[in-house]
Amino acid sequence: MRSYFVKRLLLIIPTLLGISLISFVIIQLAPGDPAALKMGDATQGIRDQALAEQIVNETRALYGLDQPLHIQYLRWLKRIVTLDFGESLRDHRLITDKLKERIPVSIRLSGISLLLAYLISIPLGIYSATHQNSAGDKISTVALFTLYSLPNFWIATMAIVYFGGGDFWDVFPVFGLESIGTENWPLWDRIKDQVWHLILPITCMTYYTFAALSRYMRASMLEVIRQDFIRTARAKGLSERLVVYRHALRNSLIPIITLMADLLPALIGGSIVVETIFSIPGMGQLSFEAVLNRDYPLIMAVFTFSALLTLIGILLADFLYTVVDPRIAYEKRAGA
């Protein structure tokens, strides 16, 4: 198995190169000129069109946007290898500094959301599968499909209206991740304040994920408990709890683990809608602003981190397969 994972780690390099190339081409195909967009306000009052065009051309040359596309890509790829993403076209700040500010915020927000989604969805899926067609299963099915169909921007808006001082209760804060002046508060008060700020955005980011995961868990568990080895375990006189949690659960976790490759990039990307509505300075908001401003270096940096997390999620899922199901092997066993 060790050699398999070494090969997979080495395959990450060409995969990242391919993803970066495709991302670069897609961004270049987008309409608009980032240099003209950046200097739009500065050239708006200039009546001499030749002078305005000269300013835009000088800005384009300053950031290397006048170079051929393959030269731009190679320059950017060189920076990626050295972990130097350059400066933002918008405000001239180092992109690494921006990422250092935003990544911890998104990891805190999306990481807690993802953890809660798994902690809720797995027991709920097990209950629905082991109590199929019961009143609890029917109620949970209707409730979860209702949650699954509700868009998060609507849920976030309703949360602000009803619980954030809109038209009803003013219970939870709806701006940022901490109150103003908390740097002078005691540690315990700062923790409580941050937890209070996280409740609404995490709720808006979690409900959709655990609604979907619980349905996957229920379907997988139903498939497993109908197999022959489960009938054999019951025939041996094992208790139902032992049959479900020792024999059926491990095998039914495989689809849930597979989805990790798609959910792990959310730790970086976060939720653009939720972060925008609640004014949270995370990676989702940063990505949205980078796309609007055609900030090429920043967009490519975000794409690189998201692609890397996706590949790490796939690799982690392959490893967890062998943990939950010992029958899975990536190498020929001795004597096979």
C-alpha positions in Angstrom: 0.0 0.0 0.0 2.9 2.3 0.6 4.1 2.2 -3.0 0.5 2.9 -4.1 0.3 6.1 -2.1 3.8 7.2 -3.2 2.6 6.8 -6.8 -0.5 8.8 -6.0 1.5 11.5 -4.5 3.7 11.7 -7.5 0.7 11.9 -9.8 -0.5 15.0 -8.0 2.2 17.0 -9.8 1.1 16.4 -13.4 -2.5 16.7 -12.3 -1.9 20.1 -10.8 -0.1 21.2 -13.9 -3.1 20.1 -16.0 -5.6 21.8 -13.7 -3.5 25.0 -13.7 -3.3 25.1 -17.5 -7.1 24.6 -18.0 -7.8 27.2 -15.3 -5.4 29.7 -16.9 -7.0 29.2 -20.3 -10.6 29.6 -19.0 -9.7 32.8 -17.2 -8.0 34.2 -20.3 -11.2 33.5 -22.3 -13.3 35.6 -20.0 -14.3 38.9 -21.5 -12.8 42.2 -20.4 -9.3 43.7 -19.8 -8.1 43.6 -16.2 -5.7 46.6 -16.9 -8.6 48.7 -18.3 -10.8 47.6 -15.4 -8.1 48.6 -12.8 -7.4 52.0 -14.4 -11.0 52.7 -15.2 -11.5 55.3 -12.4 -8.1 56.9 -13.0 -8.7 57.4 -16.8 -12.3 58.4 -16.5 -11.6 62.1 -16.2 -9.0 62.2 -18.9 -10.4 63.6 -22.1 -7.3 62.7 -24.2 -8.1 59.2 -25.3 -4.6 58.6 -26.5 -3.2 59.5 -23.0 -5.8 57.2 -21.4 -4.9 54.3 -23.7 -1.2 54.9 -23.0 -1.9 54.7 -19.2 -3.8 51.4 -19.7 -1.0 50.0 -21.9 1.7 50.9 -19.3 -0.4 49.2 -16.6 -0.7 46.1 -18.8 3.1 46.1 -19.4 3.7 46.6 -15.7 1.9 43.4 -14.8 3.1 41.5 -17.8 -0.3 41.3 -19.4 1.1 42.4 -22.7 3.2 39.2 -23.0 2.0 36.2 -25.0 -0.2 33.8 -23.1 2.4 31.0 -22.9 4.9 33.4 -21.5 2.4 34.6 -18.9 1.6 31.0 -18.0 5.2 30.0 -17.6 5.9 33.1 -15.4 3.0 32.2 -13.2 4.0 28.6 -13.1 7.5 29.5 -11.9 6.0 31.6 -9.1 3.8 28.7 -8.1 6.8 26.3 -7.8 8.5 28.9 -5.5 5.2 29.6 -3.6 5.4 33.2 -4.7 2.0 34.1 -6.1 3.0 37.7 -6.8 1.0 40.8 -6.1 -2.7 41.4 -6.4 -3.7 43.5 -9.4 -6.3 45.3 -7.4 -4.4 46.7 -4.4 -0.7 45.7 -5.0 -0.7 43.6 -1.8 1.2 40.3 -1.7 -1.2 37.4 -2.4 0.4 35.3 0.3 -0.5 37.9 2.9 -4.1 37.9 1.7 -4.2 34.1 1.8 -2.7 34.1 5.3 -5.5 36.3 6.5 -8.4 34.5 4.8 -7.5 30.8 4.9 -7.8 30.5 8.8 -11.2 32.1 8.7 -12.5 29.7 6.0 -10.9 26.7 7.8 -12.6 27.7 11.0 -16.0 28.3 9.4 -16.1 25.5 6.8 -14.2 23.0 9.0 -16.7 23.2 11.8 -19.6 23.1 9.3 -18.2 19.9 7.7 -17.5 18.2 11.0 -21.0 18.9 12.2 -22.5 17.7 9.0 -20.8 14.3 9.3 -21.6 14.0 13.0 -25.3 14.7 12.3 -25.7 12.8 9.0 -24.2 9.5 10.0 -26.4 8.7 13.0 -29.4 10.1 11.3 -28.8 8.0 8.2 -28.3 4.9 10.4 -31.6 5.5 12.2 -33.5 6.0 9.0 -32.1 2.8 7.5 -32.7 0.7 10.6 -36.2 2.1 11.1 -37.3 2.1 7.4 -40.9 3.2 6.8 -41.4 4.1 10.4 -42.9 7.4 11.5 -39.5 8.8 12.4 -38.1 7.8 9.0 -40.9 9.4 7.1 -40.7 12.6 9.2 -36.9 12.9 8.8 -37.2 12.2 5.0 -39.7 15.0 4.5 -37.7 17.4 6.7 -34.4 16.6 5.0 -35.7 16.9 1.5 -37.3 20.2 2.5 -33.9 21.5 3.8 -32.1 20.1 0.7 -34.4 22.2 -1.5 -34.0 25.5 0.3 -31.3 27.8 -1.1 -28.7 29.0 1.4 -29.1 32.7 0.5 -32.8 32.5 1.4 -32.1 30.7 4.7 -29.4 33.2 5.5 -31.7 36.1 4.8 -34.5 34.6 6.9 -32.0 34.0 9.7 -31.1 37.7 9.7 -34.7 38.8 9.6 -35.9 36.5 12.4 -32.9 36.2 14.6 -30.5 39.0 13.7 -32.4 42.1 14.6 -34.4 42.3 11.4 -38.2 42.4 12.1 -38.3 40.0 15.1 -35.7 38.9 17.6 -32.2 40.4 18.0 -30.5 37.3 19.3 -27.4 36.6 17.1 -24.9 39.0 15.6 -24.9 39.1 11.8 -21.7 40.9 10.9 -18.2 39.4 10.9 -16.8 36.9 13.3 -16.2 39.0 16.4 -17.5 42.2 18.1 -15.6 45.5 17.9 -13.1 45.9 20.7 -12.9 42.2 21.7 -9.1 42.3 21.6 -9.3 43.8 25.2 -11.7 41.3 26.5 -10.8 38.3 28.6 -10.1 35.0 26.8 -13.3 33.3 27.8 -15.5 36.3 26.8 -13.7 36.4 23.4 -14.4 32.7 22.8 -18.1 33.1 23.7 -18.4 36.1 21.4 -16.8 34.2 18.5 -19.1 31.2 19.1 -22.1 33.5 19.1 -21.0 35.0 15.8 -20.5 31.6 14.2 -23.9 30.1 15.0 -25.9 31.6 12.1 -23.3 31.3 9.3 -22.4 27.7 10.3 -26.1 26.8 10.4 -26.6 28.2 6.9 -23.6 26.2 5.7 -24.3 23.0 7.4 -28.0 22.2 6.8 -27.6 21.5 3.1 -24.6 19.3 3.6 -25.9 17.1 6.3 -29.3 16.8 4.5 -27.5 15.4 1.5 -25.1 13.2 3.4 -27.8 11.6 5.6 -29.6 10.5 2.4 -26.5 8.9 1.1 -25.9 7.3 4.4 -29.4 5.9 4.5 -29.2 4.5 1.0 -25.8 2.9 1.6 -26.9 1.4 4.9 -30.1 -0.1 3.4 -28.0 -1.7 0.7 -25.5 -3.2 3.2 -28.0 -4.6 5.7 -29.7 -6.6 3.0 -26.6 -8.5 2.1 -25.9 -12.1 2.9 -23.1 -11.5 5.5 -25.5 -9.4 7.6 -28.1 -12.2 7.5 -25.3 -14.6 8.6 -24.4 -12.3 11.5 -27.9 -12.2 12.7 -28.3 -16.0 12.3 -25.3 -16.4 14.6 -27.3 -14.7 17.3 -25.5 -11.4 17.4 -27.4 -8.5 18.8 -28.9 -6.0 16.4 -26.7 -3.2 17.7 -23.6 -5.3 17.2 -24.7 -6.2 13.7 -25.4 -2.6 12.7 -22.4 -0.9 14.2 -19.7 -3.5 13.8 -20.6 -5.2 10.5 -22.9 -2.9 8.5 -21.6 0.6 9.5 -18.1 0.2 8.2 -19.1 -1.0 4.8 -21.8 1.7 4.4 -19.3 4.5 5.1 -17.6 4.1 1.8 -19.9 6.4 -0.2 -19.7 9.0 2.6 -15.9 8.9 2.5 -16.0 9.2 -1.3 -17.8 12.5 -1.0 -15.0 13.9 1.1 -13.0 14.7 -2.0 -15.8 17.1 -3.1 -16.4 18.6 0.4 -12.8 19.1 1.5 -12.2 22.0 -0.9 -14.9 23.9 0.9 -12.3 24.5 3.7 -10.7 26.9 1.3 -13.5 28.1 -1.0 -16.0 28.4 1.8 -19.4 29.7 0.9 -19.4 32.8 -1.2 -23.1 33.6 -0.5 -22.9 33.0 3.3 -19.6 34.9 3.7 -21.0 37.8 1.6 -24.3 38.0 3.5 -22.7 37.9 6.9 -19.7 40.0 5.9 -17.2 37.3 6.8 -13.7 37.9 5.4 -13.0 34.4 4.2 -11.8 32.7 1.0 -15.2 32.6 -0.5 -15.6 36.4 -0.4 -12.0 36.8 -1.6 -12.6 34.5 -4.5 -15.7 36.4 -5.5 -13.9 39.8 -5.4 -11.0 38.4 -7.4 -13.3 37.2 -10.2 -15.2 40.6 -10.3 -11.9 42.5 -10.5 -10.3 40.1 -13.0 -7.4 39.7 -10.5 -5.5 36.9 -12.5 -2.8 36.1 -9.9 -5.3 35.9 -7.0 -7.7 33.8 -9.0 -5.0 31.3 -10.0 -3.8 31.1 -6.4 -7.3 30.2 -5.2 -7.7 27.7 -8.0 -4.3 26.1 -7.1 -5.2 25.7 -3.4 -8.7 24.3 -4.2 -7.3 21.8 -6.7 -4.6 20.7 -4.2 -7.3 20.2 -1.5 -9.4 18.1 -4.0 -6.4 15.8 -4.7 -5.6 15.5 -1.0 -9.3 14.6 -0.4 -9.2 11.9 -3.0 -5.9 10.5 -1.5 -7.4 10.7 2.0 -10.5 8.9 0.8 -8.4 6.1 -0.7 -6.6 5.7 2.6 -9.8 5.6 4.6 -11.2 2.9 2.4 -8.7 0.5 3.7 -9.5 1.5 7.3 -13.3 1.0 7.1 -13.1 -2.1 4.8 -10.0 -4.3 5.3 -11.0 -6.2 2.2 -9.9 -3.3 0.0 -6.2 -3.6 -0.9 -4.2 -1.7 -3.4 -1.5 -4.3 -3.8 -1.6 -8.0 -4.3 -1.5 -9.8 -1.0 1.0 -12.6 -0.4 -0.2 -15.9 -1.6 -3.0 -14.4 -3.6 
